[in-house]
Amino acid sequence: MAESTTEPHEPIACGIRSRRLTIGLYLASVFLFWMAQYIYLPTLPTYVQSKANDLAAVGVVLSMFGLWQAIVRLPLGISADWLGWRKPFILIGLGLAGLGAWSMGTADTVNGLTIGRAVTGLSAGAWVPLVVGFSALFPPKEAVKASALLTLFNSAGRVLATSVTGALNNLGGYSLPFFAATGIAALSITIMATVGEIRRPPVRPSVGGIGRLVVRRDVLIPSLLSAVGQYAHWAISLGFMSVLVKQLGGTSVTQSLFATISIALMAGGNLWASSVSSQIRGQWIVVASFAMMFVGIVIAVMSSSLVVLAIAQAIMGLAQGVGYPVLMGMSIERVSNAERSTAMGLHQSVYAIGMFAGPAFSGVIAAAIGIQPMFAVTAAACLALGLVGAYWLDR
């Protein structure tokens, strides 16, 4: 039986700043953090391809972002609970976002790009304490609402970032977006540094306690479903869709537009999920998200024009936007506040496996059978695993 909690949300240092201001500072920092992570992303696959004309190599570089998230997020969550302090981990993560972007912008080889992308993967570990710290400003029963609100600003930052990538490339070449990301990350750090945090009593981790958390169905099933969704999202929408767009005659601006379409529709999905999460069972929202993802990928498989491909991209973005915040909120909804960073670290580590496996495996498959046939394989696997997982959500 899953644990429940009636703990109130964490107290805020009211003598320093109000809860509302703290929420605003969190949202601003998150907005800029994800801008820094995505401002170079639309043309990153073709940038890598320009240094190694091999789809498998492209997949390896792109997969580093998910791999290092998968490695770091659970230990980071455990450490944050152990120390009773989240802010230092957040600030380090924001700094690594700028360092990784700078490394990629100055890289001359695929190995350099691989290292830089790995550093940005490590930086994304900051999403664990960011989500938990923000959710702590709300009552536990509003965990899904808090996750959806934070994800909305996450998506808004990514929309703005990806919308200017093509223009920045035209202005200063592939490197300019990476240098812009470094500056944006610095601004995000500056804002987060002003956020107050009341240090909680340290919670010493135990192997038994972590083990019980890992096997809790209300934590594990949403995490596995998120991994499936992230696999499809990073294999296609934020992965080899960019290469396919270029093959069909698209420019850097077109690639930028496609990434923006995906993330803008994700933001719309976040907003819808936030508004209906208290009215519709999460299980049915998850089913709808996987069904939409399947439809979008199938359209992309059959597409031979950029217009139809853009429609497919929009549907896939909406699907990911609907499912992601609901699954993230469900994974910590019934977890006590003392274990929430660990639970969120587990959730994000598991779904980051999908972010790693998506580009890595799909790159190998695409090199063997082509990009659109790889899309078809992904669609079938995503729908089957998504429906099975959704069935078990309520068991």
N, C-alpha and C positions, 0 to 999 in steps of 0.2 A: 504494500500500500504506500502510495507516495506521501511524503511529508507535506504538511501545510504549515503556513506561518501566518501569524496575525501581528507580526512586528510592525511598528510604525516606521515611517521612513526616517532616514538619518537626520539629526539636527544640523542646522546650518549655523555658521558663525554670524548670528543676526546682528551682533554689535559691529561687525565689519561690513557686511553687505547683506541685502535681502535675498531670500530664496529666488525671487523672480530674476534679480540681476545675475545670480549665480547660474541659473538656467540659461540666461542669455549669453553669458560668457562661454559656457560649455558649447552652446550651439554655434557661436561664431568661430571658436577654435576648431570644432569638428568640420565646419564648412570649409575652412582654409586648409586643414590637414588633408582632406580628401581632394581638394583642388590640387594640392602639391603632388598627390599620388597619381592623378589622372591627366594632368595637362599635357603630358607627352604620350599618353597611352594609344590614341587612335592610330598613330603612324609608327609606334614601336615595332610591330611585327615586320613592316617593310623596311624599317631602319636596320633591324637585325638581318633581314634577308639581303640587304645591300652589302653586308660584311661577310655573309656566308650563304650562298644561294642553295639552301637545303632546308626543306620544310621541317625535317626532324630537328635540326639545330635551332630553328626558330622556336619550336615547341619547347626545347630544353631551356632556353633563356626565359621564355614567358613563364614556364613552370616554377622557376625559382621563387617567384612572388608567393605562390601558394605553399611551396615546400617549407620555407623557413617560418611562415606563419604556423604551419602545422607543428613544427618542432618547438617553437617558443611559447605558444599561447597558453598551454596548460601549465607548464612550470611558472610562467609569469602570473597566472591567476592564483596559483598556490602561494607564490611569494608575496603577492599583494595582500592576501588574507593573513598570512603568517606575520607580516610586518604591521598590518593594520593601517597601511598607508598606500594610496594609489597614485598620488600626484607625481612622485619621482619617476615612476615607470612611464607615465604619460609624457612627461617632458623629454625623457630619453628617446621615446618612440618618435616624437615630433622632430627631434634633432636628426635622427637617422633617416627620416624621409628626405630631408634636405641633402644629407651626405650621399645617400644612394643616388639621388637625381644628379648631383654634381659628378659623381663617378661615371655614370652612364653618358653624360654630356661630353665628357673628356676622354672616353674610351676609344681606342683605335682598333680593338680586336673583339672577337666574340667572347673571349675569356673575360675581358674587362667588363663587357656588358653583363655577363653572367654574374660576376661579383657584385656589380652595382645593383642588379635586380634582386639579388639575394639580400642586400642591405635594406632595400625598400620592403622586402618581405618581413625582415626582422622588425622594421619600424611599424608595420601594420599590426604587430602584437599589441601596440598601444590601444587598439580598439577594445581589448578586453577590459582594462580599467576604465576606459572612457564610457563604455556602455553601462558597466556596473555602477560607476560613480554617478552617472546621470540618472540611472534608474533609482538610485538611493534617495533622490530628491522627491520621489513619488511614493505613495503607499504601495505595498506589494501587489494589491489587486489591480493596480494600473500598470503592471510591468509591460504588457503588450502595447498599451498606449504610449508609454515612455519610449519603448524600442522603436515604435513606428515614427514618433516625432523626431527622434535622433536620426533615424535612417532617412527621413525626409530631408533634413539638412545635409546629411551625407550625400544624398542624391543631387540636391541642388548645387552643391559645390562641384560635383563631378560633371553636371550638365554645363555649368559655366566654363569649367576647365576644358572639356572636350570640344566646346563650340569655338574656341579660339586657337586650337592646335594647328589647323591648316594655315590660318593667317600668320601665325608665328613662324611656321616652317617657311612660308613664302618670304617672310621678312628677314629671317636670319638663319635659315637652314634647319636641319634636324636638331642641332644643339640648343637653339634658343629656348624651346619649351623646357628643357632640363634645367637651364639656369634660372628660368622664371620660377620653376618649382622650388628651387633652393630658397629664393627670396620669400615665397609664399609660406614655406615651412617656418622660416624665421619669424614671420608675423604671427603665425599660429602659436609658436612658443611664447611670444611676448604676451599674448592675450591669456593663455592658460596659466602663465606665471602669476597673474593677478588673482586667480581663483583661490579662495580659502578652503582648507580642508581640516576638519576636526579628526585627529588621529584616533582610530578605534583601538580597543584592546587587542593585542596580537592573538591570533588563533593558531596554535602550534599544529601543523598538519600531521595526520596519522595515515599510515598506509591503509588501515582498515576503513577509515572514514572516506578516503579518496576512492577506495575500491567500491564501497557502497554507493557512492555518488555516480561512479562510472556505470554501474549496472542498473541504476534507476531508470525505468522505462520513460518516465516523464522528462528526463534529461537526455537519454541516449537516442530515442526514436526521432525527436525533432532534429537532433544533431546529424543523424545519418541522412535524413531527408534533405537537410540543408546542403549536405555534401553532394547529393545527387543533383540538386538544382545548380549549385556552383560549378559542378563538372560541365554541365551543358552551357552555362553562361560564359565560362572562360574558354571553353573549347570553341565556341561559335561566336556569340555576340561580341565578346571582347578579345577574341583570338583570331581564328582564321576567316572570319567574315571580312576583316580588313584586307586580307590577301585576295579574297574572291572579288571584292569591290574593285581592286586595282586590275585584276584580270579582265573584268567586264568594262574597263575603260575609265574607272573613277580616278580622280586626282587626290592630292593630299587634303584638299578642302572637302571632297566627297567622303573620304575616310573619316574625317573629323565629324562631319554631319551624321554619319551612320552611328558613330559612338554616342553622339549627343542624343539621337533619336532613342537609342536603347535606354540611356540613363534618364532622359526626360520622362519616358513612359514608366520607368521604374519609380520615379518620384510620384507620378500619378497613382501608381499601384500602392505605394506607401501611404499616400493620403487616403485612398479608399479603404485600405486595410485598417488604418487608424480610426476611421469613422464608423466602421461596421463591426469592429472586433468584439464589441460588447453585445452585439445583436445577433451575429451569426457564429455558429460553432467553428472553432479554428480548424477542425478536421475538414469541413466542407470548403473552407477557403483554400486549404492546402490542395485538395483534390482539384479545385478549379484552376489553381496555378499550374499544376502539372499538365492538365488537359490543354491549357492555352500554350504552354511551352511546346508541347508535341505538335499542335497545329502550326505554330510559327516556324518550327524547324522543317516540317514537311513542305510548307510553302517555299522555304529557302532552297530545299532540295530540288524542287521543280522549276525554280526561277531561272530565267535567262536574261532578265533586264534589271536595271538598277531600281526602277520604280517598284516592281513587285518585291524585290529583295528588301527595299526599305519598309514595305508593309510587314514582311516577315520579321524584320528586326524590331519593329514597333510592338508586335504581338509578344515576342520573346521578352522584351524589356518589361512590358506590363505584367507578364506572368511572374518574372523574378521579383518585381516590386511588390506584388501581392503576397507571395509566399514567404519571402525572406524575413520581414519583421515579425510576422505571426509565429514562425518557427523559433525565432530567437527569443521572443517573449515567452513562449510556451516552455522553453528549456529552463527558465529560472523562476517561473511563476510560483511554484510551490517549494522553492528552496529557501532555507533560512538565510538571513542577511549575512551571517558569519561565513557561509559557504558559497555565497553568490559569485565571487570572483573566480573561485575554483570551478564552479559549474559553468560559468561563461567561458572560462579558459578551455574547458573540455569541449563545449559546444563549438567554439571557434576553431579549435585545433582539428576537430573532426571534419568540419565543413571546409577547412583549408586543404584537407587532403583532396577534396574535389577540385579545388582551385589549382592544385599541383597536377593532379592526374589528368584533368581536362586538356590543357595544352600539351602535356608530355605524351599521353597516349594518342590523342587525336592527331598530333604531328606525325607520329609513326604510321598511323592508319592512313592519313591523307597522302603521305609519301608513297604508300603502297597502292592505294586504290583511287585516289583523287579526293578533292575537298568535298564536293557535294555527296558522293557516296558515303564519305565519313559522316556527314551530317545525318544521313538516313540511319546509319547504325546508332548514332547518338540518340536520335529521336525515339527509336524503338526501346532502347535500354532505359532512357529517362522515364518514359511513360510507364513501363512495366514496374520498375523499382519504385516510382513515385506512388502508384496506386497501391502496391503491396504495403509500403510504409504507412500511407495514410490510413489503411485498414487497421494497422496495429496501433495507431495513435490513440484510439479509444479503447484499447484492450487492457 
